[in-house]
């Protein structure tokens, strides 16, 4: 019986080892933060282990190999991102973050290690993984606190066509302002398994910049085994609780090239394992950097950075924006610092272009609970909500956009110009391939909440409550909503709060849409004068939002494409107006309503038709004015005038012969609306008149400012009142998207200040603070009688 139990245990052990061995490792990184002392005097250290395997349930198993590592008091693992776009033989990858809290009794240095098998198939024969983390909790003489490790991260899987050299700036932000260096691992079976330096790459250790130069395509990846270390910029001491101390000095700077010998007869440093031979001297030139870990001074911390790199077959073009995605506005620049607030969702917007490929997705790496979403504008939104435990810390977030080509993959419609007309044609691709954009990383700094506010989401409105104490130095009389032209959009107040009740379809409310939700946004801003469209004194800008699931009631009431407008007037009957865009001046092919919002280039000819149907015969339609505005609001204070008093104002307007007197056919060139807006709505005022009656406004036609004209009484029942019809939005391709510096000029990263969930209707609400405005797709309610 005993022998049977032993056999079963042996079989179970073999089974477990086989499962672990079968797991496929893509890479890992580690950071740690000192979180203060516990009540029992131990030191609390929080580790963030990011591991990537081919399954989401795997993670590294760490053990103490040097010093007193204390014990684990808490651990939580979450999935960060997953993808099935890996190499040919290992398509699945899943990155997780395990947040581990250790209670450490000593502030002396200690080391943690993890090792096992096996990497995914690598072309440089890296099989096992070996990772090392070195921690020193001695109190620094320059900051008076223990060292903060660099905040490092990288996408666990990178890919590049073999013919497209590219530079990768690794994210290595240091909260203490130390010098951060990146090197290949050197200690075999400790820092690395094979300790290989992949051919075709160059690593600049001082700047942590990896250059891909050239290689051959291969379905297997290069396995990168690197270490990240930080060194103080000046001479400092580390003091320990037992009364001892150690000295740290900067990494040596480059000098003139000459050979020198560094004595190494001192005691073996803590970060060199006892089993490793320790030389007495080493000779090098001062312009060289040692390729061994025997640096003249030990690092303040040691962190692993391992990842997989795939070299694909050559691309037809290496120009970014053709096959390889090009990151464009409003994507933040690499290394940008973004501020977030505790318990408030922050947002990063990413957009890419690829004219001969389809933007397929985005891959991210970041802290636990970071999420990604794709909007209906083909933009990506990365969201993350820090907790109180994250206060004062810095968190890197990296991302890259994927594009795809291949048989059956349809690119979005592109404008093909023929003479003065533009036709939109989807174009199939013929070459198969997956491409990555450049990798960009940002650093999120978590701060305390500043503006105290609360949002209530209803089915047709948002209520924003902002505590006056949050902005005591500002006058509430100089606050306004996004578009305050309507009297219902005025803010009110009581003794403690500024209050705004904002309809979902008025006051400049904008909407964004992803696969699952409609997000309505507005903002409260300061201004100098109500007549000013812009202000340079953004003392307070608070954006608030409500998020509704598409399967809820609101999704049944909103559509991006404007439906026909039906009105009834006593004596004139019922009128229905339709406003549509067409592909050319033949007005035979109407643009599909599902294509909205329409993306057009500046200068593209836009063909529009307004048509009325009436319950009364012998009527005609007259278009008195047309204008463009960033919001679907006919009362917008400073629109762009297209037609006024029945006269053409925009010089590119052409009016075409109509088939009957209830039509109006016209065209104009697309333009960029003045300001930061990336879209416009076209709205027109129309009148219905008794056909052939010379005493109507319709019969007068164009009336310029110098002409005299009579006003006719409505009682005569010979013409209707003025009705407004609109269509849009038109999303204009901005010239700034072709500029490498466009992302520097604007920072559209939104910081959500507050949030809540109303379970009864499935709504999410919150408040945002940010520094730059942008107009987004706005929806209007459909008539209740129309189907959703």
N, C-alpha and C positions, 0 to 999 in steps of 0.2 A: 504493500500500500504506500509506504514511504517512498519507494523507488518510483512509483507512478506519479506521485506529487512532484518529485524532483524533475521527472521527465516533462510533465506539464509546464512547470516553471521554466525549464530550459526552452521549450517550444515557444512559450509566451515571450521570453526574452529575445529569442531569435526573431520572432514576428515583429516586436517593437523596433529592434535594430534595423530590420529590413524596411519598415515603414519610414523611419527617420532617414535611412540612407537613400530612399527613393525620392525624398523631398528635394526640390530643386531651388537652389538659392540664387538670388539675383544681386543682392547687395545689402548694405546696412550702414547706418550712421548713428552716432550717439552724441548727446549733449547732457550737461548736468547743471544744476543750480543749487547753491547753498540757501536753505530756507530758514536758518536760525537754529536756536537751541530748543530742545524739548524740556519739559518740566523736570525730567530726571537728569538733565545735564548733557545728554547725548546731542550730537549734531544731526539735524535733519537735512538730508541731501536728496534732491529729486532728480532722477535720471529719466531721460526720454530716449528710448531705443526704437529706432525705425528700422524694420526688417522687411525684406521683400522676398517672397517665395512664390511658387506656382499654385499655392493654396492659401486661403485666408486664415487658416487655423494654426499655421506654423509660426513660431517665434524663436529667437535665440535663447539659450539657457546659459546664464552667466554664473561664474564662480569666482571666489576670491583667491588670488594667487600670490598676493604680497601685501603686507601690512594688516591692519585690523579694519575689515570692511563692514563691521557691524552686522545688522540683520535687516531683512525686508519687513517693513510694517504695513505696506500697502502696494497693490499692483492693479492696474486696469489697462486692458488692451482694446483698441478700436481700429476699425478699418479706415484707412485714409483714401486709397484709390485702388482700382483694379482695372485690368484691360485684357483683351484677348488679341491684341495686335503685336505680339512678340514675334521672335524669329520663327522660322519654318518648323522647327522641331519642338519648340517650347513657347507656344503662343500665349499661355495664361500667365499672368503675374498679378500679385496682390500685395500692396504695401500696407503694413499695420504699424501703429505706434503703441508701445507698451510703456506706460508711465509708472515707474517704480519708485517708491519712497524707502530710503534706507535710514535707519538710526545708527549713527556711527559714534562709538564712545571716545575716539581719539581724533585730533585734528592733524595727525601725522599723515604722510602720503600713503596711499594704498592703490592696488591695481585689481581690476576685474578683467576676466578673459572669457571668451566663448569660442568653441571650435567644434566642428563636426563635418559631415559630408552630406550632400555634394552640391557643387555649383551646377548650374545648367551647362549645357555643352559649350565649352570655351575652346577657342582656337589657339590660345597660348597656354593650354594644358594646366589651368588652375582647376583643381579638383576639390580639395577640402577647403573649408573656410576657417580662418583664424583671425580673431579680432581682439584688440586690446584697448582698454580705457584706463588712463592714469589720472588720479585725483590727488590734489594737495590742498588741504583746508587751512594751512597756515595763514595768519592774518597779515595782510600786506601793509608795508610801512607807508605806501603812498595813498591808499584808500581807507585804511583802517578796517577793512573787511576781508574775508577770504576771497580767493580768486574766483572770478566768474569765467566759465569756459566759453570759448567762441561759440556762436550760434551757427552751426553748419548744417547744410542739407544739400541734396542734389536729387534730381530725378533718377530713380534706380535703373532706368533703361533709356539710353540715348541711341539714336540712329542717324546716319548720314550717308548719302550716296558717295561712292568711292572717289568720284571726280570733283567733289565740292569741299575744298578746305574750309574749316570753320574754327572759330575761337570760342571757348567756353570759359566764362568767368565764374569760378566756383564761389558759392555764397559762404563767406567766412567773416561775418560781422562779430566784433569783439566788444562786449559791453564796457570793459575796462579801458578800451582804447589801445590795447596791446598790439604788437606786430604779430600777425598770423601767417604761418608758413605751412605749405602743403608739400609733402614728399611721398615718394613710394616707400612702402614698408620694406624694412631691411632684415628684421629678425625673423628668420624662417621658423614656422610653427608657433610663433608668438604674435607678431604683428601681421603676418601674411603666411600663406601656404607655399606659394612658389616664389613670391617676391619678384615678380617679373615686371619689366619696363616695356610695355607693348611697343612694337616697332611701328613707325609712321606717326608717332605722337611726340610732342615736346611739352614738358611741364615746366613752367616758370614757377619755381618754388616760392620766391619772395612775394609774388602777386597772386599766387594760387590760380594761375591761368593755364588751362590745358588747350594746346593747339593741335587740331587734327590736320596733318599735312597730306599724307597719301597712304593708301593701302589697297589691297585687292578685296573684292567682294567675297563674302563667305557667309553661309547660313548660321555659323556659330559666332558667338560674341567674343570680344576681348574682356577678360576679367580684370578690373582695376582694383588693386589693393593699396590704398593710400592711408597716410596718417596726417592729421591736422594738429599743429602745436602752436601755442602762443608764448611770446617772449615779451617781457616788459620793455618799454622804450627807454627807460633809464635804469640806474642801479637802485634796487630795492632789497629789503630784507623781509623774510617771512618768519613770524614769531609764533611759537607753539605754546600750548597751555602748560607743558611740563617745564618751561623756562628756556628751552633750546631755541635756536634760530638758524636760518640758512640764508645765504646771499644769492641774489639773482642779478645778472647784468644783461644788457641787450645782446641780441644776435650780432656778430661782428659785421661791420659795414665793409663794402668793397674798397680796396686801396690799389696802389700800383702793383703790378704783377711781380711778385718775388716769392721765392720758396722760403718757408719758415717751418719750424718744428714746434708743435704744441706738446708740452710735457703732460703726461696723463698718469703721473705716479700717485695722484691723490686717491683717496678711498673710492671704491666703486660707487657711482651714483645709484640712487634708489630705483631709477627707471631702467637700469641695465640688469637683466636677470643674472642670477648667480652662475647659471650654467654657461653663460656666454664668456668667451675669452676676453680678458681686459688687457689691452696693450699698454706698454710703458710710454711710447711716443708715437706720434703720427705726423707725417710731413705732407704739406700741401702748399699751393700758392694762395696768396690772400685774395685773389680774384676768383678762386674756385670755392665751391661749397662742398663740405664733406658729404659723401653719399652714404656714410654710416651714421647711426644715431649718436655717435660720440661727439656731440656738440660741445663747444667750450662752456656752455652753461645748460643745466637741465631745463626743459620747458616747464611752464607753469601748469600745463595740463596736456594730456595726450588723448586724442579722439580718433576713432576709426572712420574712414570714408571709403566705402566699397560700392562699386556699381558695374553694370554691364553695358558694353558699347558695341553696337552692330554696324558693320560697314556693308551697305546695300550695293546692288549693281548701279552703274552710272545713271544719272538723271539726264534727260535731254537738255536741260538748262539748269545752271546753278544760280541763276538770278533769282533772288528772293521775290516772291509775288507772282511767279509763273507756275512752277510745280511746288517748290518749297514755300510754305506759308510765310508771308511777311506780316509781322506784328505792326499794327497801325493804331492810331488814336481811337479810343482813349486808353490803350494799354500803358501801364506805368513803365518807366524806364528801369533798367537793371540797377539794383542797389537802392532803390527809392525807399525812404522811411515813411511808414504810414502809421498814424495814430489811431488806436482803438480805445474803447472805454469798457470798463468792467460791466458784465451782464448786458452788453449792447452789441448787436450784430454789426460787423464791419463788412464792407463789400469792395471787391476789386473787379474791374471790368476789363475784359480782354477781347480784342478783335483782331482778326487776321484776314489776309487776302491771298488768293492763288488763282490766277486767271485761267490756267489750264488744268486745274485740279479742283476737287470738291473739298471744302473744309469739313472735316469729319468729326473731330472731337478735340478734347483738351485733356492732357495728363497733368496731374498736380502732385506736389508733395508739401505737406505742411503739418500743423499741430493736430491733435485729436479733435474730431468733430468738424473739421473743415469740410465744406461741401462744394460741389460745382454744379452749374446749371447752364443750359443753352437756351437763349431767348429766341423768339421768332424773328429777331433782326439779325440772326446769325452771329450774335455776340455771345460771349461766355461770361458768367458771373461766378466769382469765387466768394463764398461767405464763410465767416467764422465768428463765433461768439465767445470771447474770453470770460473767465470766471474770476472771482475775487482772489483765488489762489494764484492767478497769473499776473496780478498787479506788480508793476515795476519790471517785468521781464520783457525780453525781446524774442520774437518768434519769426523765423524765416519761412517764406512760402515761395516755392518755385513752380514754374509752369512752362509748358510748350504746347503748341497747337499742332494737330495732325491733319494732313490732307491726304487724299486718295485719288488714284486714277485707275482705270481699267475698263474692260468691256462691260457695258450695262450701267456704268456709273454716269449719271447725267449731271453736267455742270449747270449751275444756275443760269438763267437767261442773261445774255450779254447784248449790249446795244451794237448793232451793225449799221454803220452809216452808209447810206446810198444817196448821193446827191444831197438834198436838204432834208431827207427823211431818215428816221431811225426805226429799224425793225428789231424785235426781240426774238431770238431763236435759242432754244436749248441745244447744246452741242455735246454729243456723246464723246467720251474719251476712248482711246484705243490702246494706251500703254498702261500696264498694271504697275502699281507702285504705292508705297506708303512713305510719306515724307514728314519730317519734323521741322518746325520752325526753330529759330534760336531758342535757347533756354534763358528765361529771365527769372530773377529772384528778387523779392522785396523783403523788407524787415518790418514787422509790426510791433510797435511799442505799446504796451498796455498801460493806460493811465486811469486815474479816477474819473468818475462821472462828473461832468461840469453842469450842464443844463438839466434840471429836473423837469420831466414832462411826462405826459400820459396821453395815450390815444385810445379812443373808443371807435370801433368799426361797426357801422350799421350797413344795411343792405343797399342804401342809396347815398350815404354820406359818411364823412369822417369828422370826428370831434377831437380837436387838439387842445390840451390844457398845458400851459407852460407856467411854471412858478416864477413870479416876479423876482423873488429873491435870487434867482439864478443869473439875472442880468440887471442888478440893482442900479448900475451906473448908466443904463440906457433908458431912453424915453419910450414908453409904450406907444406914444402917438406917432412914432416913426417906424412902426412895424407894419408890414403888409404881406398878403399872400402873393402867390406867383402871378396872378392876374386879378387885381382888385377892381376892375372897371365896373363890375356888377355890384349893386348895393348889397346884395345878399352875401358878398364876399368880404364885408368889413369885419375886422376883428373887434371883439368886445372885451371887457375886463371887469373883474370885481376887485376886492381888496387884496387878494392873494394870487390870482391867476390871470393871464391873458388867454382868451377863449376864442376859438375859431370853429364854426360849424361849416364844413366844406362839402358841397355836393360832389359826387364822383364824376360828374360830367360838366362842371363849371369851375370858375376861379382858377383856370389854368392847370387843372388837375391833369396829370400825364399818366400814362399806363405803360407798363412793361408786361411781357408775356413770356412764359416758358412752357414746357410741355404740360405742366400740371396746374399752374396758377396764373391769375391775373393780379398784378401789383399796381395799385393806384398811389401816386406820389404827388405831393405838393410841398411848398416850403414857406417858411416865414423868414423874411429878410428885413434888414434895416435899409433906409433910403434917406437921401438928403432932401429931395423934392419929389412930390407925386408925379410931376411932369417929366421926370427923368426916367429913361428906359434903363440906363446903366448907372452904377454908382461905384466909386472907388473906395468907399468906406464900409467894407463888409465887417462891421463890428459884431454882428450876430447873423448867422445863417443856419436855420434849423429846418431840415427836411423831415417830413413825417410820411408814413405810408400805411396802407392797409393791404393785406394779401388775402385773396379769396381763391379757394379751389375751384377749378373749372367745372366740376360736377355740381357745384352749389348754385344758388339762385342767381347770383350776379352774372355768372357765365352765360346764362340763358338770356341776358338782357343787353349784352354788349357785343358789337362786331366791329372790326377795324374798317371794313368797307362800308361807305355810307349808303344806306338804303334810300329808296324813293321817298320823297316827302309829299304827304297828302294833306291838303287844307280844304276848309269849307268856308265860304262867305255868303252871307245872306244876299240874295239877288244875283249872285254870280255862280252859285253852285259849287261843285267839288272839282278841285284841280289836283293832279298828281305830277310832280316834277321829278325827272331823272337826270342825273349828272354823271357822265361816264367818260373815261379816256379810251382812245382808239389807237391802233397801231400806225395808221397813216391817214392821208387826207382823202382816201376813198370812203372812209367811215363805214367799212363793211365788217371789220374784225374788231370787236370790243375786247379790251384787255380783261382777262379773267378776274373776277372779284377776289378769288383766292390768292391772287398775286400781290395783293396789297399787304404792307406798304410798298409802293413802287420805287425801285432804285433806278435813278437816271443820272446821267452825266451832265455837268454844266454845259449848256449849249445844245443839248438834245432837243429836238422839236417835239412839243407836246400837243397832241390833238384831242380836243375836248368837244363834247356835244351835250347841250342842255335841251331837253325835250319835255313838253307838257301834254297831258291828255286832259280833256275837259268833259264834264257831263252836259255842257251846253255847246251847241254848234255855233258857228259864226263868231269865234273868238280867235285872238292872236296873242302871241307872247312877245314880250320885249325885255331884253336884258339891259338894265340901266347901269349897272356897275359890276366890276369884278375886282377882287383884291386877293393878295396872298399874305399869310401871317403864320407865325410858328405855332399858333394854337387855332383850333377850330372855333373861333369866336368872331362873329361879324362886327363886334364892337371893339375889337382889339385896337388900342389907341394909335399905334404907328404901323399900319400895314403897308405893304408895297402895292401901289395902285396899278392895276392892269387896264381897266376900262372905267371911265367916270362920265356920268351924264350921257351915257350912250356913245361916248367918243373913245377911240383908241388912245391910250396914254403910253403904254409900253411900246417902244418902236418895233419890237419883233412880232407884234400881234398881226395875224392875218384872219380875216373873216371870209367864210366860204358861202357860196349860194346854198340855200336850204331847200329841202324837198317840199316843205309846207310851212305855213306861218306860225306853227307852234314849235319850231326848231330854231336852235342857234348853234352854228358850227364855227369854231375858231381854234386857232393854234398860237403858240408862242414858244420861245426858247426857254429851256429850264435855266434857272439862275440860282445863285447862292444868296439866301436871305441874309441881310446885314446882321451881324452878331455871331454868336456861338451856336446858333441853331443848326441842326443837321437835317431838318425836314420842314416842309411847308404844307399848308392846306390852302386850297383855292376855294373861295366862296363868292357867290354872285347874288345880287338882288334882282328879282324878276317881277314883272307885272303882267297880268292878263287883262286884255282890253276887248271891247266890242270891235270886231273886224271892220275896217273901212270907215270908221267914224273919225273925221278929222279933228274932233275935239278931245282926243285922248292923248295921253303921254306916248303911247305906242306910235302914233302917227307922226310925232315930232322928230323922232330919231335922235341924232347927235345934237346936243345943245352945248356949245362952248361957253366959257365964262363971260363973254361979251355979248352973247345973244340975249334977247328978251324973250320971255315965254310966260304963258298964262298958267295959272293954277286952276285946276278943275275940281268942282265939288264932287265928293264921293257919293252924294245922295243921288246923283244922276244914274247910278248903277251901270256906268259905261266902262268902268275899269276897276280892277281889284286894288287892294292894298299891296304894299311891297312884301314879298316873300323871299326868304333866304334859302339857298341851296348850296351845298358844299361837297367836296370830294377830296380824298387824300388819305393818309399823308404821302407826300413825295419825299423820299429820302434821297438827299443829294450827295453824290460822291464828292467829298471835300478834297481840294487840292492839297491840304495839309497832310492827307494820308500818304502822299508820296514824298513827304519830307522826313528825313531821319531825325529831325529835331522836334517834330510835332509833339511827341510825348513829353518833351521837356516843358513845353509852354503851358500845358494844362495838366491838372491833377484831378481826375474825376473819381477818385476813390472815395466811396461814400462810407461814412461811419455812422452806424445805426445806434442812436442814443438809448432808446428804450423799446421794449417789446412786450406784447401780451397775446394770449390766445383766448378767443371766445369760443368755447366748446360748442355752444348752442348752434352756431351757424358756421363753424369751421373757419373762422377768420383769424388772421394774424395781423397785428398792428405794431407800429414802432415809430421812432423818431430818428432822423438822420441829421448829423452835422457835417458839413463839408464846405469847400472853398470855391468851387466853380460850378456854374449852372450849365445844364444841357437839356434840350427838349427831347422828349421821347414820344413814342406812339400814343396817341390819345384816343379813347373810345367814346362813342356817344350811345345813349340808350335807344333801343329800338322801340317802336310803338308796341304797346301791350298786345295788340291784335295780331302782330306778325309772329310767325313761328320762329323759334330760336334756331 
